[in-house]
Amino acid sequence: MTEREDGKEVIKEVRFNNGRPPGYVEDPNNPGVWTSPKHADWLREQLTGAVADQTALAKVDPEVKALSDELAVVHLPEYDLGAAKKAEPTRFEIKQPTRLAAYLHSRGWRHHSECEEVRWVPTPDGQAHDLGIHITKADDGTWPTPNPEDFYDAEKIDLSQTPGGEWVAAHPCGANAKHPSKAKAHADVVRQLLVKIEEANDDVPES
C-alpha cells in the first residue's frame, strides 16, 4: 500500500495494455487478435496436417477408399439372438478407417460383389445418425428398390412418458411429437411419417 501526493492511499495498481501483449504475435487469420507463438504453431500444424490428410486420401487406391467408406460408419441390421430376443439395428463409427482399410487391403481383403447378400440403404431424407434399412438380393441377382413405407414403418414408433406426465413419440427417422395424450403423440408422428412417405414417392422416377 502506498500513499499518493494527494494524500490518497493506493491499495493496488492495475495497468491496462491495449497493444500487443509481451511475447504475443498477431493471428494472420484474425487481424488485431493476439496469440501466443506456441498456439500459432499448433494452429499451423493442425492446418498442415488436415491438408496432408486430404492429399494422402486423394492418392489412396480406389479399392482402399471404398473399404474405408464402408468402415467409417458401419450399419448393423436387426439381429436374432434366439429365445425371442433381438438386437436392435445400430450404427457405429470406426476411427482411422483409411488406415485400417489400407491394412486390411494389404492382408488380402477384397470386395466381391457376387458374394454380397445384404446391402444397406439410407433413409431418403438423410437424417444424422440414420439407421436406414437393409435389403436382400433377389433370387435373380438384382437388388429391389425399397418401398418408402419400409423406411417409415409406424411399428417402429417408440412411446415414453416424461416425469411431467406428457407423452413423447419418436421414430428412428427423426419424426417426434410430445402431447399430454399418448394417442395424440402417436397420431402426430404417424401423420409426419405419411408426409415423408408421400414426399419419397414423389421423388421416385417413373419407369
Rosetta silent file (secondary structure, phi, psi, omega in degrees, C-alpha in Angstrom):
SEQUENCE: MTEREDGKEVIKEVRFNNGRPPGYVEDPNNPGVWTSPKHADWLREQLTGAVADQTALAKVDPEVKALSDELAVVHLPEYDLGAAKKAEPTRFEIKQPTRLAAYLHSRGWRHHSECEEVRWVPTPDGQAHDLGIHITKADDGTWPTPNPEDFYDAEKIDLSQTPGGEWVAAHPCGANAKHPSKAKAHADVVRQLLVKIEEANDDVPES
SCORE:     score description
SCORE:     0.000 S_00000001
   1 L     0.000  130.243 -179.731    0.000    0.000    0.000 S_00000001
   2 E  -124.568  163.876 -179.578    1.428    3.391   -0.997 S_00000001
   3 E  -114.227  130.619  179.990    0.368    6.985   -0.471 S_00000001
   4 L   -84.203  171.192 -178.671   -0.066    9.404   -3.371 S_00000001
   5 L   -63.108  -29.214 -178.459    0.817   13.091   -3.376 S_00000001
   6 L   -81.897    5.983  177.159   -2.849   13.998   -2.932 S_00000001
   7 L    89.279   -6.348 -179.941   -2.886   12.064    0.319 S_00000001
   8 L   -84.208  147.630 -179.676   -4.976    9.137   -1.024 S_00000001
   9 E   -92.694  138.122  177.195   -3.816    5.585   -0.450 S_00000001
  10 E  -100.951  114.106 -179.271   -3.301    3.197   -3.383 S_00000001
  11 L   -78.640  -45.776  179.940   -4.354   -0.329   -2.457 S_00000001
  12 L  -150.045  136.396 -179.612   -3.480   -1.974   -5.789 S_00000001
  13 L  -102.020  127.572  179.518   -2.174   -0.607   -9.039 S_00000001
  14 L  -119.900  127.964  178.778   -3.584   -2.039  -12.298 S_00000001
  15 L  -111.637  133.332  179.225   -2.091   -1.182  -15.673 S_00000001
  16 L  -103.138  134.848  179.682   -4.002   -1.770  -18.915 S_00000001
  17 L  -119.475  106.386 -178.782   -2.150   -2.568  -22.111 S_00000001
  18 L   -85.613   -2.296  179.854   -4.243   -2.064  -25.243 S_00000001
  19 L   -95.359 -153.268 -178.433   -1.365   -3.014  -27.543 S_00000001
  20 L   -74.516  128.611  177.017    0.363   -6.311  -28.163 S_00000001
  21 L   -63.958  148.429 -178.957    0.845   -8.442  -25.028 S_00000001
  22 L   -56.525  128.054  176.786    4.514   -9.208  -24.342 S_00000001
  23 L    83.780   -2.157 -178.191    5.693  -12.205  -26.362 S_00000001
  24 L   -95.711  158.047  177.958    2.497  -12.493  -28.430 S_00000001
  25 E  -124.641  158.311 -179.528    2.124  -12.343  -32.219 S_00000001
  26 E   -77.980  134.992  177.653   -0.771  -11.241  -34.395 S_00000001
  27 L   -69.132  119.398 -177.689   -3.006  -14.011  -35.705 S_00000001
  28 L   -63.738  -23.505 -179.669   -2.621  -13.903  -39.533 S_00000001
  29 L   -91.191  -11.948 -178.938   -6.217  -15.077  -39.964 S_00000001
  30 L  -138.491   83.092 -179.798   -7.654  -12.578  -37.479 S_00000001
  31 L   -53.624  135.273  179.766   -6.048   -9.121  -37.714 S_00000001
  32 L    90.072   -6.404  178.744   -5.984   -7.364  -34.354 S_00000001
  33 L  -104.949  126.672 -176.953   -6.147  -10.640  -32.432 S_00000001
  34 E  -100.348  141.407 -179.631   -3.032  -11.585  -30.494 S_00000001
  35 E  -140.529  159.211 -179.672   -1.994  -15.141  -29.806 S_00000001
  36 L   -76.047  148.832  178.877    0.986  -16.874  -28.262 S_00000001
  37 H   -55.805  -35.709 -179.611    3.626  -18.211  -30.650 S_00000001
  38 H   -64.485  -42.602  179.478    3.025  -21.716  -29.261 S_00000001
  39 H   -69.248  -36.773  178.439   -0.674  -21.557  -30.057 S_00000001
  40 H   -63.606  -40.733  177.916    0.032  -20.121  -33.522 S_00000001
  41 H   -64.887  -39.297  179.527    2.399  -23.024  -34.244 S_00000001
  42 H   -63.266  -44.065  178.089   -0.244  -25.506  -33.064 S_00000001
  43 H   -61.492  -40.523 -179.578   -2.854  -23.999  -35.391 S_00000001
  44 H   -64.866  -40.169  179.216   -0.388  -24.133  -38.272 S_00000001
  45 H   -65.726  -39.696  179.768    0.364  -27.803  -37.562 S_00000001
  46 H   -64.795  -43.199  179.940   -3.344  -28.661  -37.454 S_00000001
  47 H   -65.521  -44.697  179.453   -3.993  -26.934  -40.781 S_00000001
  48 H   -62.629  -40.999  179.700   -0.949  -28.518  -42.413 S_00000001
  49 H   -65.298  -40.723 -179.961   -1.939  -31.931  -41.085 S_00000001
  50 H   -64.025  -41.737  178.833   -5.519  -31.610  -42.360 S_00000001
  51 H   -65.987  -40.509  179.342   -4.304  -30.651  -45.820 S_00000001
  52 H   -63.673  -40.633  179.139   -1.812  -33.520  -45.809 S_00000001
  53 H   -62.531  -43.427  179.823   -4.533  -35.993  -44.803 S_00000001
  54 H   -65.294  -39.506  179.336   -6.782  -34.816  -47.647 S_00000001
  55 H   -65.592  -43.123 -179.876   -3.911  -35.014  -50.135 S_00000001
  56 H   -64.998  -39.467 -179.154   -2.994  -38.515  -48.985 S_00000001
  57 H   -63.937  -34.746 -178.962   -6.626  -39.632  -49.160 S_00000001
  58 H   -67.605  -22.450 -178.928   -6.869  -38.441  -52.760 S_00000001
  59 L   -95.098    0.747 -177.474   -3.984  -40.762  -53.664 S_00000001
  60 L   -69.454  144.272  176.111   -5.471  -43.832  -51.981 S_00000001
  61 L   -55.619  135.685 -178.963   -6.193  -46.897  -54.084 S_00000001
  62 H   -52.812  -36.911  179.514   -9.893  -46.880  -55.139 S_00000001
  63 H   -68.209  -37.349  177.555  -10.440  -50.271  -53.502 S_00000001
  64 H   -67.884  -40.835  178.980   -8.956  -48.995  -50.242 S_00000001
  65 H   -61.917  -42.583  179.747  -11.107  -45.853  -50.476 S_00000001
  66 H   -63.148  -41.947  179.097  -14.246  -47.976  -50.980 S_00000001
  67 H   -68.247  -37.685  178.341  -13.375  -50.130  -47.967 S_00000001
  68 H   -61.829  -41.068  178.633  -12.572  -47.020  -45.928 S_00000001
  69 H   -63.141  -36.937  178.895  -16.012  -45.593  -46.711 S_00000001
  70 H   -67.534  -37.883 -175.430  -17.609  -48.830  -45.510 S_00000001
  71 H   -80.669  -24.789 -176.395  -15.606  -48.798  -42.273 S_00000001
  72 H   -56.586  -47.013  176.276  -16.108  -45.102  -41.473 S_00000001
  73 E  -135.442  114.734 -178.590  -19.720  -45.734  -40.408 S_00000001
  74 E  -100.076  127.155  178.448  -20.866  -49.334  -40.011 S_00000001
  75 E  -106.863  125.550  179.760  -24.603  -50.058  -40.043 S_00000001
  76 E  -110.492  132.845  179.235  -25.779  -53.275  -38.474 S_00000001
  77 L   -77.871  176.418  175.241  -29.268  -54.683  -39.135 S_00000001
  78 L   -58.895  142.549 -175.438  -31.547  -56.254  -36.567 S_00000001
  79 E  -129.037  130.676 -178.494  -30.014  -59.458  -35.229 S_00000001
  80 E   -81.188  117.645 -179.061  -31.790  -62.542  -33.937 S_00000001
  81 E   -94.643   -2.959 -178.136  -30.325  -63.555  -30.561 S_00000001
  82 E    84.330  165.084  179.650  -32.611  -66.553  -30.173 S_00000001
  83 L    55.099   41.545  177.378  -35.188  -67.238  -27.460 S_00000001
  84 L    61.573   23.683  178.202  -37.427  -64.497  -28.889 S_00000001
  85 E  -112.175  142.443 -179.819  -34.697  -61.881  -28.302 S_00000001
  86 E  -136.479  143.571  173.727  -33.430  -59.466  -30.906 S_00000001
  87 E   -90.151  131.487 -177.957  -30.674  -56.880  -31.062 S_00000001
  88 L   -69.660  153.537  174.690  -31.942  -53.581  -32.447 S_00000001
  89 L   -57.681  146.904 -178.717  -30.409  -52.064  -35.612 S_00000001
  90 E  -152.462  174.408  177.835  -27.482  -49.818  -34.785 S_00000001
  91 E  -143.627  150.551  174.795  -24.573  -47.877  -36.232 S_00000001
  92 E  -152.194  155.552 -177.697  -21.067  -47.105  -35.026 S_00000001
  93 E  -104.886  144.159  177.371  -18.027  -45.243  -36.302 S_00000001
  94 L  -109.055  128.845  179.556  -14.527  -46.621  -36.645 S_00000001
  95 L   -74.553  147.947  179.937  -11.594  -44.299  -36.024 S_00000001
  96 L    51.050   53.565 -177.791   -8.865  -44.069  -38.679 S_00000001
  97 H   -62.638  -34.260 -178.992  -10.899  -46.018  -41.273 S_00000001
  98 H   -68.176  -40.894  178.347   -8.447  -45.305  -44.113 S_00000001
  99 H   -64.409  -42.596  178.797   -5.511  -46.643  -42.135 S_00000001
 100 H   -66.274  -41.106 -179.800   -7.492  -49.745  -41.179 S_00000001
 101 H   -63.079  -41.976  179.352   -8.705  -50.216  -44.770 S_00000001
 102 H   -63.119  -38.539  179.512   -5.148  -49.988  -46.106 S_00000001
 103 H   -66.770  -46.806  179.917   -4.024  -52.595  -43.571 S_00000001
 104 H   -64.104  -36.249  178.450   -6.880  -54.997  -44.404 S_00000001
 105 H   -63.620  -40.500  178.569   -6.225  -54.472  -48.115 S_00000001
 106 H   -68.579  -21.091  177.246   -2.585  -55.446  -47.589 S_00000001
 107 L   -83.880   -6.177  176.412   -3.844  -58.565  -45.783 S_00000001
 108 L   104.672    3.127 -179.562   -5.736  -59.567  -48.926 S_00000001
 109 L   -74.132  131.816  178.381   -9.283  -58.477  -48.125 S_00000001
 110 L  -138.383  157.817  176.863  -11.276  -57.509  -51.222 S_00000001
 111 L   -92.771  125.069  177.438  -14.904  -56.773  -52.026 S_00000001
 112 L  -116.103  104.752 -175.550  -16.573  -59.379  -54.221 S_00000001
 113 H   -59.456  -29.699 -179.465  -19.962  -58.115  -55.367 S_00000001
 114 H   -67.914  -16.851  179.253  -21.062  -61.624  -56.363 S_00000001
 115 H   -95.386   -8.321 -176.914  -20.856  -62.628  -52.698 S_00000001
 116 L   -69.969  124.970 -179.339  -22.892  -59.672  -51.439 S_00000001
 117 L  -112.578  -27.760 -177.500  -26.207  -60.804  -49.929 S_00000001
 118 E  -128.851  142.047 -179.709  -27.246  -57.779  -47.887 S_00000001
 119 E  -136.436  138.624  179.063  -26.972  -54.095  -48.705 S_00000001
 120 E   -88.989  137.309  178.886  -27.584  -51.009  -46.556 S_00000001
 121 E  -125.447  125.411 -179.586  -29.806  -48.247  -47.958 S_00000001
 122 L   -72.007  154.244  176.453  -30.003  -44.790  -46.300 S_00000001
 123 L   -65.374  139.106 -176.854  -33.320  -43.168  -45.434 S_00000001
 124 L   -49.347  -37.268 -176.178  -34.440  -40.762  -48.218 S_00000001
 125 L   -84.378   -6.727  173.138  -34.265  -37.649  -46.001 S_00000001
 126 L    59.074   46.663  179.121  -30.736  -38.472  -44.841 S_00000001
 127 L   -67.821  155.478  176.666  -31.056  -37.572  -41.147 S_00000001
 128 L   -63.525  145.776 -178.994  -27.964  -37.558  -38.929 S_00000001
 129 L    58.057   34.689 -178.883  -27.226  -40.926  -37.289 S_00000001
 130 L   -64.043  131.090  177.205  -29.560  -42.521  -39.832 S_00000001
 131 L   -87.230  -22.847  179.140  -30.166  -46.239  -39.258 S_00000001
 132 L    55.408 -157.313  175.397  -31.607  -46.736  -42.742 S_00000001
 133 E  -141.408  164.256  175.756  -32.681  -50.246  -43.715 S_00000001
 134 E  -111.377  138.018  177.314  -31.050  -53.351  -45.149 S_00000001
 135 E  -115.158  156.968 -179.126  -32.292  -55.052  -48.293 S_00000001
 136 E  -112.107  140.054 -179.683  -31.632  -58.594  -49.514 S_00000001
 137 L   -63.311  138.477  178.805  -30.622  -59.545  -53.036 S_00000001
 138 L   -72.541  164.668 -179.002  -33.388  -61.167  -55.075 S_00000001
 139 L   -60.482  -29.211 -179.682  -33.082  -64.711  -56.407 S_00000001
 140 L   -84.650    4.810  176.756  -32.356  -63.377  -59.892 S_00000001
 141 L    89.773    0.295  179.530  -29.368  -61.423  -58.547 S_00000001
 142 L   -93.086  162.886  178.189  -30.955  -57.979  -58.705 S_00000001
 143 L  -105.595  122.227 -177.861  -31.395  -55.533  -55.842 S_00000001
 144 L   -69.760  152.026  174.639  -35.012  -54.489  -55.134 S_00000001
 145 L   -84.873  120.416 -176.944  -35.986  -50.851  -54.792 S_00000001
 146 L   -61.251  143.270  172.908  -37.153  -50.305  -51.192 S_00000001
 147 L   -77.881  130.476  179.672  -40.719  -49.203  -50.602 S_00000001
 148 H   -49.803  -30.459 -179.750  -40.711  -45.805  -48.785 S_00000001
 149 H   -65.722  -22.090  177.765  -43.028  -47.347  -46.195 S_00000001
 150 H   -67.611  -30.320  179.628  -40.164  -49.659  -45.205 S_00000001
 151 H   -79.217  -28.947 -172.693  -38.216  -46.610  -44.013 S_00000001
 152 L  -118.864   45.370 -179.432  -41.153  -45.078  -42.161 S_00000001
 153 L   -65.476  121.397 -178.547  -42.770  -48.120  -40.551 S_00000001
 154 H   -63.806  -22.432 -179.913  -45.244  -46.917  -37.885 S_00000001
 155 H   -68.735  -14.383 -179.899  -44.485  -50.017  -35.805 S_00000001
 156 H   -89.303    4.031  178.114  -41.063  -48.524  -35.072 S_00000001
 157 L   -70.379  128.743  178.920  -42.583  -45.584  -33.175 S_00000001
 158 E  -103.318  133.002 -179.107  -41.329  -45.521  -29.599 S_00000001
 159 E  -115.996  134.094  177.630  -43.579  -44.095  -26.857 S_00000001
 160 E  -146.480  157.135 -178.251  -42.396  -42.865  -23.473 S_00000001
 161 E  -113.411  133.845 -179.652  -43.770  -40.661  -20.715 S_00000001
 162 L   -78.602  162.199  176.632  -41.910  -37.726  -19.216 S_00000001
 163 L   -56.554  -26.549 -179.984  -41.745  -37.096  -15.434 S_00000001
 164 L   -81.509   -4.099  177.268  -44.233  -34.281  -16.052 S_00000001
 165 L    99.618   -7.701  179.273  -46.781  -36.691  -17.468 S_00000001
 166 L   -78.208  154.501  179.190  -46.516  -35.786  -21.155 S_00000001
 167 E  -102.897  136.048  179.711  -46.176  -38.482  -23.796 S_00000001
 168 E  -117.405  126.113  176.203  -43.314  -38.461  -26.281 S_00000001
 169 E  -112.756  133.810 -177.971  -43.492  -40.393  -29.548 S_00000001
 170 E  -142.869  143.372  178.426  -40.344  -40.800  -31.624 S_00000001
 171 L  -118.819  146.043 -179.014  -39.392  -42.641  -34.798 S_00000001
 172 L   -54.705  -23.596 -178.737  -35.814  -43.609  -35.823 S_00000001
 173 L   -75.197   -9.255  179.973  -36.109  -41.393  -38.929 S_00000001
 174 L   112.271  -11.897  177.508  -36.247  -38.299  -36.693 S_00000001
 175 L   -69.837  135.549 -179.824  -40.011  -37.707  -36.544 S_00000001
 176 E  -154.678  160.009  179.440  -41.152  -36.939  -32.996 S_00000001
 177 E  -157.887  153.609  178.239  -44.013  -35.324  -31.063 S_00000001
 178 E  -132.553  127.774 -179.139  -44.982  -34.508  -27.488 S_00000001
 179 E  -147.349  157.355  175.155  -48.579  -34.333  -26.229 S_00000001
 180 L   -64.483  -28.016 -178.908  -50.489  -34.781  -22.962 S_00000001
 181 L   -99.710  133.800  177.999  -52.290  -37.678  -24.675 S_00000001
 182 H   -61.951  -43.104 -178.651  -50.453  -40.868  -25.650 S_00000001
 183 H   -64.732  -39.697 -179.467  -52.756  -41.374  -28.634 S_00000001
 184 H   -67.245  -39.151  178.907  -52.225  -37.808  -29.885 S_00000001
 185 H   -62.925  -43.772  179.224  -48.446  -38.127  -29.664 S_00000001
 186 H   -65.155  -45.076 -178.698  -48.569  -41.358  -31.637 S_00000001
 187 H   -63.963  -35.835  179.842  -51.006  -39.944  -34.194 S_00000001
 188 H   -63.149  -44.781 -179.957  -48.862  -36.848  -34.695 S_00000001
 189 H   -67.793  -38.167  176.707  -45.811  -38.938  -35.582 S_00000001
 190 H   -59.303  -41.249  178.440  -47.898  -41.163  -37.885 S_00000001
 191 H   -61.635  -42.051  178.462  -49.006  -38.006  -39.703 S_00000001
 192 H   -63.810  -38.037  179.573  -45.377  -36.944  -40.109 S_00000001
 193 H   -66.428  -39.035  178.840  -44.486  -40.371  -41.469 S_00000001
 194 H   -62.450  -38.805  177.845  -47.286  -40.203  -44.027 S_00000001
 195 H   -63.633  -43.449 -179.934  -45.936  -36.866  -45.275 S_00000001
 196 H   -64.501  -38.863  178.861  -42.446  -38.352  -45.606 S_00000001
 197 H   -63.920  -43.819  178.871  -43.822  -41.365  -47.484 S_00000001
 198 H   -62.784  -42.311  179.857  -45.686  -39.114  -49.913 S_00000001
 199 H   -64.757  -40.821  179.956  -42.579  -36.977  -50.475 S_00000001
 200 H   -66.028  -39.432  178.604  -40.439  -40.081  -51.060 S_00000001
 201 H   -65.976  -34.416  178.843  -42.975  -41.477  -53.546 S_00000001
 202 H   -67.603  -27.868 -177.789  -42.977  -38.177  -55.436 S_00000001
 203 H   -84.502  -11.704 -179.833  -39.189  -38.398  -55.767 S_00000001
 204 L   -75.350  121.872 -178.988  -39.281  -41.919  -57.269 S_00000001
 205 L   -67.793  144.592  179.447  -38.784  -41.615  -61.050 S_00000001
 206 L   -73.807  140.629 -178.564  -41.445  -43.172  -63.240 S_00000001
 207 L   -85.456    0.000    0.000  -40.378  -46.323  -65.065 S_00000001
